[in-house]
């Protein structure tokens, strides 16, 4: 069989199945339940479906070129302000963490250099001069 024929038969069977299922509104329920279901069917439809005019108004609240309502503008402004505040807080936390890291690194480097300088002075001290701190020239 040709591929087109198989596709055509499949589409034809699907179409027929959809037509049969569309016509079938009956439900296999007992008579008491069916009677209660018929009474509630109208209320369920009212809760689920709305009038066509209401539905079209729901999806067409405003055209693409019309101005936004005050509520929409306020909501967008609130969202932008909240996003800006979150971004500001995030970058502030990142900056503080980096500043703390740099400060610790600088302190460690100062301590290492201080230790090296002290070791160098102890090694080269010949006993003739007082320690470095006491022989500074006062300006």
Buried (B, 14 or more C-beta within 10 A) or exposed (E): EEEEEEEEEEEEEEEEEEEEEEEEEEEEEEEEEEEEEEEEEEEEEEEEEEEEEEEEEEEEEEEEEEEEEEEEEEEEEEEEEEEEEEEEEEEEEEEEEEEEEEEEEEEEEEEEEEEEEEEEEEEEEEEEEEEEEEEEEEE
